[in-house]
């Protein structure tokens, strides 16, 4: 859940920068799509574990880092410059913590 929250925050920040670059205010969020969450152990540990499993060796737990990535796509409407504020309730918000 934390990886998705961070992905949403990063996507919103990028959208705001892009909107500023073209001198148009960011409008309402129209669509949000989850690109997925990926969890991968470091390759050398995974490869060694697979070889150990083939030999029938007991399961071992190795210290290391687990990399978790998430991606989302946010689609916003741009507002014309000078247009008054619109109701953007929920724009860029992540779901409440569990």
PyMOL commands that set and color helices and strands:
alter all, ss='L'
color gray80, all
select helices_A, chain A and resi 2-21+43-55
alter helices_A, ss='H'
color red, helices_A
select strands_A, chain A and resi 26-41+66-78
alter strands_A, ss='S'
color yellow, strands_A
deselect
rebuild
show_as cartoon
